Amino acid sequence: MSPHPEGAAGTPASGASPLRVRGVHKSYGDHRVLSGADLDLPPGCLGGVVGENGSGKSTLLRILAGQLAPDRGAVTYAGRLGYCPQHTVLNPSFTVEQHLRFFQVAYDLPDLALAHELMDVLSFSAYRRHRVSTLSGGTQQKLNLTLALMHDPPLLLLDEPYQGFDWDTYERFWDLASRLRDRGRSVLVVSHIAFDTTRFDRLWRLEQGRPVLVSTGGGEER
């Protein structure tokens, strides 16, 4: 997830906010998806972006993660980021442990202590030697999330991160997200479902190509 040049997505920021979005536009041909999107995610904040299917949520998150260039506008962030895409980025022939080792090298980590801790939290440590092709969709998503978090980045971008989770793992995810927030990490969760809004410190609804802040501080309406 390489930084983009100044004025594009992914530029390291020096301000107080680890994530700042200003005037981001994106169109696919004649179809305008984002129309001047603005957003600020401060340190130690659990934020959410919700919207209907096709509203541009995944496009926005891919731009924030540096996977897609905006037509114009700027995205800045401080330090490393962790990105969990909606669709898993896994090799079906690799085991869970091989994925962890591969990302350990990519992240230049001294060990896998945090990755194994995350596996315990998400309750899938028993699958360490299993090939991805043998795992359920929910367990693959647990690994997908672990790979995004295992280098302990200050900014986390999560696209439908609990997709396929059972209720127990769903609750474990929110406990983990709250713990990360309490440790000063900034977490942005994108979802098409607007329930559980009280879990967020800030909640935006994507409307007409722009994130509109609809609640702050535990779902209290503005």
TAQUI-V739885 format. One record per residue. N is the residue number from 0. SS is DSSP state (~ for helix, > for strand, _ for the rest). PSI is psi in whole degrees, -180 to 180 (NA if undefined). Layout:
N_SS_PSI + N_SS_PSI
This chain:
0___76 + 1___143 + 2___147 + 3___166 + 4___161 + 5___135 + 6___-4 + 7___-172 + 8___147 + 9___16 + 10_>_130 + 11_>_140 + 12___153 + 13___-4 + 14___-176 + 15___-30 + 16___126 + 17___-19 + 18_>_124 + 19_>_127 + 20_>_128 + 21_>_118 + 22_>_41 + 23_>_127 + 24_>_144 + 25_>_130 + 26_>_151 + 27_>_100 + 28___-126 + 29___-3 + 30_>_111 + 31_>_125 + 32_>_-48 + 33_>_136 + 34_>_72 + 35_>_47 + 36_>_132 + 37_>_141 + 38_>_141 + 39_>_126 + 40_>_107 + 41___171 + 42___145 + 43___42 + 44___135 + 45_>_106 + 46_>_157 + 47_>_145 + 48_>_122 + 49_>_161 + 50___165 + 51___158 + 52___133 + 53___4 + 54___-11 + 55___12 + 56_~_-50 + 57_~_-34 + 58_~_-46 + 59_~_-46 + 60_~_-37 + 61_~_-35 + 62_~_-43 + 63_~_-36 + 64___-7 + 65___11 + 66___-18 + 67___133 + 68___136 + 69___158 + 70___-40 + 71_>_166 + 72_>_178 + 73_>_142 + 74_>_124 + 75_>_146 + 76_>_159 + 77___126 + 78___-159 + 79___164 + 80_>_158 + 81_>_131 + 82_>_122 + 83_>_101 + 84___162 + 85___-38 + 86___134 + 87___147 + 88___63 + 89___151 + 90___117 + 91___-21 + 92___-10 + 93___152 + 94_>_169 + 95_~_-46 + 96_~_-38 + 97_~_-38 + 98_~_-44 + 99_~_-42 + 100_~_-41 + 101_~_-47 + 102_~_-26 + 103_~_-44 + 104_~_-44 + 105_~_-39 + 106_~_-7 + 107___51 + 108___143 + 109___-26 + 110___-179 + 111___24 + 112_~_-47 + 113_~_-39 + 114_~_-44 + 115_~_-34 + 116_~_-42 + 117_~_-38 + 118_~_-39 + 119_~_-44 + 120_~_-41 + 121___1 + 122___55 + 123___27 + 124_~_-29 + 125_~_-12 + 126_~_16 + 127___-37 + 128___5 + 129___143 + 130_>_146 + 131_~_-35 + 132_~_-20 + 133_~_-4 + 134___150 + 135___164 + 136_~_-39 + 137_~_-40 + 138_~_-36 + 139_~_-38 + 140_~_-34 + 141_~_-43 + 142_~_-43 + 143_~_-44 + 144_~_-41 + 145_~_-41 + 146_~_-31 + 147_~_-24 + 148_~_-15 + 149___-15 + 150___10 + 151___57 + 152___155 + 153___-19 + 154_>_128 + 155_>_128 + 156_>_114 + 157_>_118 + 158_>_108 + 159___54 + 160___-21 + 161___18 + 162___124 + 163___0 + 164___145 + 165___174 + 166_~_-40 + 167_~_-45 + 168_~_-35 + 169_~_-46 + 170_~_-39 + 171_~_-39 + 172_~_-48 + 173_~_-34 + 174_~_-43 + 175_~_-44 + 176_~_-40 + 177_~_-39 + 178_~_-40 + 179_~_-44 + 180_~_-43 + 181_~_-21 + 182___8 + 183___3 + 184___151 + 185_>_125 + 186_>_127 + 187_>_118 + 188_>_127 + 189_>_130 + 190_>_153 + 191___-6 + 192___132 + 193___15 + 194___172 + 195___32 + 196_~_-22 + 197_~_-11 + 198_~_-18 + 199___145 + 200___-35 + 201_>_139 + 202_>_127 + 203_>_143 + 204_>_129 + 205_>_112 + 206_>_125 + 207___41 + 208___12 + 209_>_138 + 210_>_122 + 211_>_122 + 212_>_116 + 213_>_-19 + 214_>_157 + 215_>_140 + 216___65 + 217___33 + 218___8 + 219___122 + 220_>_141 + 221___NA
